[in-house]
Amino acid sequence: MIEKKGTLQKVLLLVSFIFFLGYLILLFKVICLKYLSPADIIPHLERIGFRRPYNLIPFDTIKAYYIYDGMPMLRRIGNVFGNIALFVPIGLLLPLIFHRTKKIYKIILISFLLSLSMELFQYILGTGAADIDDVLLNTIGGLTGYIIYLLLKALLKNEVQIILGALILFLICLISGGWIAIKEFKLDLGITLGQDHDVEYMENIRPYDSTIIVPQRYSDVTGSLEGIKGDTLLINKFQIIREEKDNKATGQVMIIMSVPDKSRNPLFKYIVSENTYILRKDVDQYSSTQFDIQYSISRLDSIPIKCDLDIWLAHPDSTHADTLCYRITKIR
């Protein structure tokens, strides 16, 4: 009986190890690649702009999720508890597979470093917003998994039962978490069969030897394009409120735009020339936090009416447009 029990325990530990490796691969896919397949990585790097969103202020994103009235409740819960649940298997399975990780500080350190490395990798790939809040929540997830492991150990006593209990909880978390990821956040986990990938990328029409330059400063004018007459753009300006964050070092600004009443506000005229730099900004939005941005050079006659348009002027008192950037947003 002792030998059989030992053999069963070894088999379960091997199964746990295989499941854990699969979990790490899936975790990398969900956090770092999201909607990309491995074959899309290199083409994606060639298309992304140099602006990548990030947050270094602890609890700033979490707070924004709960103060924003338009955020669905499932999205709010999914952002906080989803990031915690993602790392529960770290604290749950690691102490079973590797005995040297049974100390609580080791689980916290491993969870923190793993999450930090994935956020940095995500930032490099430009596949989402690198966020310190995600690192904190992921670390709490690893600690939560370790607490569950300690509870199983206290309740079951038997090593085989502990491993079986941990594997059952792991599978429950994996299936339920995968369902939420696909249903609510539209993440392609790479396990859907018989369906084409629904992400389409625009071909970059700019010459390979040219460089797309997006002005660093805020646009001088933001509004809706109401019409084009010859070389003149008719713009319905947006009222823009820029709210500076308390931490000036980050340079982060909250921008709020509202469309003015055309009956009270006349259309503003801005002149373009053959030297005006025209950009198209394609924003593929997969959720409130997951999006892909691509820039390409465009033509004046390709700008659709009613689109949102940013205008950079030749100089502050001028009506001549130096750079135009119009946004095309697709909600996936």
Backbone torsions as a table, in degrees:
resi	resn	phi	psi	omega
1	MET	NA	-38.2	-178.5
2	ILE	-65.7	-40.9	-179.7
3	GLU	-67.2	-40.4	179.2
4	LYS	-64.8	-41.3	178.2
5	LYS	-63.0	-41.6	177.9
6	GLY	-64.1	-39.5	178.3
7	THR	-65.2	-43.8	178.7
8	LEU	-62.1	-40.4	179.2
9	GLN	-63.7	-41.0	178.5
10	LYS	-64.5	-40.4	178.9
11	VAL	-63.4	-45.0	179.7
12	LEU	-64.4	-37.4	177.3
13	LEU	-67.1	-37.1	176.3
14	LEU	-64.6	-43.9	176.8
15	VAL	-60.9	-42.2	178.2
16	SER	-60.9	-41.6	179.6
17	PHE	-63.9	-42.7	178.8
18	ILE	-64.6	-45.3	177.8
19	PHE	-60.1	-39.7	-177.8
20	PHE	-66.9	-40.4	176.3
21	LEU	-62.7	-44.3	177.1
22	GLY	-61.8	-38.5	177.3
23	TYR	-61.8	-43.2	179.7
24	LEU	-63.2	-39.1	177.5
25	ILE	-64.6	-44.8	179.4
26	LEU	-65.7	-37.8	178.4
27	LEU	-62.7	-42.8	177.5
28	PHE	-62.2	-40.1	179.0
29	LYS	-62.9	-47.7	-175.7
30	VAL	-67.0	-43.5	-174.5
31	ILE	-84.8	-46.7	-171.1
32	CYS	-92.1	-39.1	-175.6
33	LEU	-98.5	-34.7	-179.6
34	LYS	53.2	-105.9	-175.2
35	TYR	-87.6	-0.9	-178.6
36	LEU	-92.0	145.0	167.7
37	SER	-91.9	161.5	179.1
38	PRO	-54.5	-32.8	-179.7
39	ALA	-70.6	-18.4	-177.7
40	ASP	-88.0	-7.1	-171.0
41	ILE	-63.2	-51.8	-177.6
42	ILE	-64.6	-48.6	176.1
43	PRO	-58.9	-35.8	179.2
44	HIS	-63.9	-42.6	-179.5
45	LEU	-63.1	-29.7	179.6
46	GLU	-76.4	-18.6	-175.1
47	ARG	-99.9	-27.1	-171.1
48	ILE	-68.9	149.7	174.7
49	GLY	-80.8	176.9	-175.6
50	PHE	-84.9	-7.3	-179.7
51	ARG	-89.9	115.4	178.7
52	ARG	-122.7	127.4	-177.8
53	PRO	-72.2	145.8	176.4
54	TYR	-155.8	160.8	176.6
55	ASN	-138.9	125.4	180.0
56	LEU	-112.2	5.5	-179.0
57	ILE	-97.5	114.6	-178.5
58	PRO	-58.0	136.2	176.3
59	PHE	69.2	4.9	-178.6
60	ASP	-69.3	-45.5	-180.0
61	THR	-69.7	-40.1	178.1
62	ILE	-59.7	-43.8	179.0
63	LYS	-63.1	-41.4	-179.3
64	ALA	-62.8	-35.8	179.4
65	TYR	-62.8	-33.3	-173.6
66	TYR	-96.6	-16.0	177.3
67	ILE	-95.4	-11.6	-179.3
68	TYR	-85.8	114.1	-173.8
69	ASP	-66.8	-28.0	-175.7
70	GLY	-82.1	1.8	-177.3
71	MET	-83.3	122.6	176.5
72	PRO	-59.3	145.9	-176.1
73	MET	-61.6	-39.3	-179.9
74	LEU	-63.1	-35.0	178.1
75	ARG	-66.7	-40.0	179.0
76	ARG	-64.7	-46.9	-179.9
77	ILE	-64.8	-42.5	-178.5
78	GLY	-62.3	-36.8	-179.1
79	ASN	-66.8	-45.5	-176.4
80	VAL	-78.0	-59.6	-174.9
81	PHE	-74.6	-24.9	176.3
82	GLY	-65.6	-42.7	178.4
83	ASN	-67.6	-30.5	175.7
84	ILE	-71.1	-47.3	-176.6
85	ALA	-63.2	-31.0	-179.2
86	LEU	-56.3	-34.2	-173.9
87	PHE	-105.8	4.3	176.2
88	VAL	-57.5	-41.1	178.8
89	PRO	-60.0	-24.0	177.8
90	ILE	-60.6	-52.1	-179.1
91	GLY	-76.3	-21.1	-177.7
92	LEU	-83.3	-42.3	-173.4
93	LEU	-99.2	-32.5	-177.2
94	LEU	-56.3	-46.4	-180.0
95	PRO	-63.1	-25.5	177.9
96	LEU	-75.2	-40.8	-173.4
97	ILE	-84.0	-42.6	-177.8
98	PHE	-119.5	108.2	-174.7
99	HIS	-64.3	-24.1	-179.0
100	ARG	-72.3	-9.9	-179.3
101	THR	-101.0	19.9	-176.7
102	LYS	-79.2	-8.2	177.0
103	LYS	-81.5	140.9	-175.3
104	ILE	-63.9	-37.8	-178.1
105	TYR	-66.9	-29.4	178.0
106	LYS	-70.0	-39.3	177.4
107	ILE	-64.2	-43.4	178.6
108	ILE	-62.5	-45.4	-178.5
109	LEU	-64.9	-44.6	-179.8
110	ILE	-63.6	-43.9	179.7
111	SER	-61.9	-44.4	-179.1
112	PHE	-63.3	-49.3	-176.4
113	LEU	-67.2	-38.6	178.9
114	LEU	-65.4	-44.3	179.0
115	SER	-65.1	-43.9	-179.9
116	LEU	-60.8	-43.7	-179.4
117	SER	-64.5	-37.2	179.9
118	MET	-72.0	-35.9	176.1
119	GLU	-65.3	-40.3	177.4
120	LEU	-65.7	-40.7	178.0
121	PHE	-64.2	-40.3	177.6
122	GLN	-62.5	-39.9	178.4
123	TYR	-64.8	-42.6	179.7
124	ILE	-63.4	-42.4	179.9
125	LEU	-73.9	-20.6	-178.0
126	GLY	68.8	34.3	-177.5
127	THR	-98.6	2.7	179.8
128	GLY	175.2	-171.8	-178.0
129	ALA	-92.2	116.4	174.7
130	ALA	-73.4	125.5	-168.7
131	ASP	-137.7	129.1	177.3
132	ILE	-64.7	-28.5	177.7
133	ASP	-63.6	-36.3	177.0
134	ASP	-63.2	-39.1	178.8
135	VAL	-63.3	-44.1	-179.8
136	LEU	-64.0	-44.7	-179.1
137	LEU	-66.9	-40.2	177.8
138	ASN	-62.3	-40.9	178.8
139	THR	-63.8	-40.6	175.5
140	ILE	-62.2	-36.1	177.0
141	GLY	-62.1	-44.5	177.1
142	GLY	-61.7	-40.7	177.9
143	LEU	-65.8	-39.4	178.1
144	THR	-61.5	-43.5	177.4
145	GLY	-60.9	-38.1	179.4
146	TYR	-67.2	-38.9	177.2
147	ILE	-63.8	-40.3	176.6
148	ILE	-62.4	-40.5	177.1
149	TYR	-60.0	-43.5	179.2
150	LEU	-64.9	-37.2	178.0
151	LEU	-65.9	-42.6	177.7
152	LEU	-61.8	-41.3	-179.3
153	LYS	-65.3	-36.1	-179.7
154	ALA	-75.7	-34.0	-175.7
155	LEU	-84.0	-37.9	-171.1
156	LEU	-97.0	-32.7	178.1
157	LYS	68.1	-47.0	-177.8
158	ASN	-74.7	130.6	-175.0
159	GLU	-63.5	-39.8	179.2
160	VAL	-64.2	-43.1	178.8
161	GLN	-64.3	-37.6	178.8
162	ILE	-63.3	-45.0	-179.9
163	ILE	-64.2	-44.3	178.7
164	LEU	-61.9	-43.8	178.7
165	GLY	-61.7	-41.8	179.4
166	ALA	-65.4	-40.7	179.4
167	LEU	-66.1	-40.7	178.7
168	ILE	-63.3	-46.0	178.2
169	LEU	-63.7	-38.2	178.1
170	PHE	-60.9	-45.8	-179.1
171	LEU	-66.2	-37.2	177.2
172	ILE	-63.1	-46.2	178.5
173	CYS	-63.2	-40.3	-177.5
174	LEU	-65.4	-46.4	-177.6
175	ILE	-69.2	-47.2	-179.0
176	SER	-67.3	-41.5	178.7
177	GLY	-65.7	-38.9	177.4
178	GLY	-64.6	-38.2	178.9
179	TRP	-64.1	-44.3	179.2
180	ILE	-64.1	-41.5	-178.8
181	ALA	-60.8	-41.0	-179.3
182	ILE	-77.1	-42.8	-174.5
183	LYS	-71.2	-49.5	-172.2
184	GLU	-93.5	-40.4	-174.7
185	PHE	-102.2	0.9	174.2
186	LYS	57.0	33.4	179.5
187	LEU	-81.6	135.5	176.4
188	ASP	-89.6	106.3	-177.4
189	LEU	-84.1	-0.6	178.0
190	GLY	77.8	17.1	-178.0
191	ILE	-117.0	1.8	179.6
192	THR	-81.3	126.2	-176.4
193	LEU	-103.8	146.8	173.1
194	GLY	76.2	12.5	179.7
195	GLN	-128.9	144.1	176.8
196	ASP	-77.8	149.5	175.4
197	HIS	-66.7	129.4	-172.2
198	ASP	-91.9	9.1	179.0
199	VAL	-92.6	122.6	179.2
200	GLU	-113.6	135.8	179.1
201	TYR	-112.4	137.2	177.1
202	MET	-77.3	140.0	174.4
203	GLU	-70.8	136.0	179.1
204	ASN	-77.3	117.8	-173.4
205	ILE	-88.7	-0.9	-178.1
206	ARG	-75.7	151.0	175.6
207	PRO	-61.6	148.3	-176.8
208	TYR	-68.1	-22.3	-177.6
209	ASP	-93.3	5.7	179.3
210	SER	-105.0	165.5	-178.3
211	THR	-124.7	130.5	176.4
212	ILE	-82.0	124.5	-178.3
213	ILE	-116.6	112.4	175.2
214	VAL	-96.6	123.3	-178.8
215	PRO	-54.5	141.1	-177.5
216	GLN	-77.5	-32.8	-176.2
217	ARG	-78.8	166.4	176.3
218	TYR	-63.6	149.5	178.3
219	SER	-66.3	149.5	179.4
220	ASP	-75.9	-29.5	-178.6
221	VAL	-139.2	136.4	172.4
222	THR	-131.4	129.8	-178.0
223	GLY	-171.5	-172.1	179.3
224	SER	-103.8	133.3	179.2
225	LEU	-77.2	114.8	-178.6
226	GLU	-95.7	-19.1	-179.8
227	GLY	176.2	163.0	177.0
228	ILE	-129.0	123.4	176.8
229	LYS	-120.9	101.7	-178.0
230	GLY	64.7	-116.4	179.8
231	ASP	-102.6	16.9	-176.0
232	THR	-115.0	128.6	175.4
233	LEU	-93.8	135.2	175.4
234	LEU	-102.3	113.7	-170.6
235	ILE	-115.1	130.8	170.7
236	ASN	-95.4	102.2	-170.8
237	LYS	-66.6	145.5	170.3
238	PHE	-90.6	145.5	169.7
239	GLN	-84.0	124.9	-174.1
240	ILE	-114.4	129.6	174.7
241	ILE	-117.2	122.2	179.2
242	ARG	-109.4	115.3	-177.8
243	GLU	-103.3	112.4	-178.6
244	GLU	-71.3	139.9	174.6
245	LYS	-75.3	161.0	179.6
246	ASP	-64.4	-37.3	-177.8
247	ASN	-84.5	99.0	-176.3
248	LYS	-68.4	-24.5	-175.5
249	ALA	-65.3	-28.8	-177.8
250	THR	-78.4	-24.6	-178.9
251	GLY	71.0	16.1	-178.4
252	GLN	-81.8	140.9	-177.6
253	VAL	-136.6	134.4	174.1
254	MET	-90.6	122.7	-176.8
255	ILE	-109.1	124.5	178.9
256	ILE	-116.5	125.2	-179.2
257	MET	-117.6	141.5	174.4
258	SER	-135.8	139.5	-178.1
259	VAL	-80.1	126.6	-178.9
260	PRO	-74.5	165.6	178.1
261	ASP	-80.3	116.3	-175.9
262	LYS	-66.1	-25.7	-179.3
263	SER	-68.1	-23.6	179.6
264	ARG	-105.6	-21.8	-177.4
265	ASN	-115.0	121.5	178.7
266	PRO	-69.8	159.3	175.6
267	LEU	-73.5	139.6	-179.9
268	PHE	-96.0	146.5	-174.9
269	LYS	-110.9	132.3	176.9
270	TYR	-133.9	138.5	-171.9
271	ILE	-99.5	135.8	175.4
272	VAL	-112.3	159.6	178.0
273	SER	-138.3	-179.0	179.9
274	GLU	-68.2	-15.6	179.2
275	ASN	-93.7	-4.3	179.5
276	THR	-68.3	129.4	-178.6
277	TYR	-86.0	120.6	-174.9
278	ILE	-114.6	122.3	-179.0
279	LEU	-115.3	147.4	170.8
280	ARG	-113.0	127.8	-179.8
281	LYS	-111.6	106.4	178.7
282	ASP	-92.4	119.7	179.8
283	VAL	-113.7	109.9	173.4
284	ASP	-94.9	107.9	-176.0
285	GLN	-102.2	121.7	-177.8
286	TYR	-100.2	-25.9	174.5
287	SER	-162.2	-172.6	-178.9
288	SER	-69.1	-17.1	-178.9
289	THR	-120.2	-11.4	-175.9
290	GLN	-112.0	117.9	-179.7
291	PHE	-154.8	159.7	179.7
292	ASP	-126.4	133.1	-177.9
293	ILE	-119.3	131.1	177.2
294	GLN	-129.9	138.6	175.6
295	TYR	-111.3	143.9	173.6
296	SER	-148.2	154.6	176.7
297	ILE	-77.3	139.1	-175.4
298	SER	-132.1	-174.0	179.0
299	ARG	-120.0	158.0	-177.9
300	LEU	-61.5	-40.6	-176.5
301	ASP	-74.5	-4.9	178.3
302	SER	-93.6	-7.2	-178.9
303	ILE	-74.7	119.4	-179.4
304	PRO	-75.1	145.9	176.1
305	ILE	-65.6	146.1	179.7
306	LYS	76.4	3.7	179.0
307	CYS	-77.4	157.2	174.8
308	ASP	-76.9	135.8	-172.1
309	LEU	-136.0	130.3	171.7
310	ASP	-103.1	136.2	-177.7
311	ILE	-125.5	127.2	171.0
312	TRP	-105.6	124.2	-175.3
313	LEU	-86.9	159.6	179.7
314	ALA	-61.7	-40.5	172.0
315	HIS	-155.5	164.3	-169.4
316	PRO	-53.0	-36.6	-175.7
317	ASP	-94.2	5.7	-174.6
318	SER	-89.7	158.4	170.2
319	THR	-109.4	4.8	179.2
320	HIS	-89.0	128.6	-177.4
321	ALA	-84.1	127.0	176.0
322	ASP	-88.0	-42.0	-179.8
323	THR	-139.9	136.1	173.7
324	LEU	-116.6	142.9	174.9
325	CYS	-140.7	112.0	179.3
326	TYR	-107.2	145.4	-172.8
327	ARG	-104.1	132.1	172.4
328	ILE	-116.9	112.1	-176.5
329	THR	-109.5	131.5	176.7
330	LYS	-120.6	123.0	176.1
331	ILE	-90.6	116.9	-176.4
332	ARG	-84.1	NA	NA
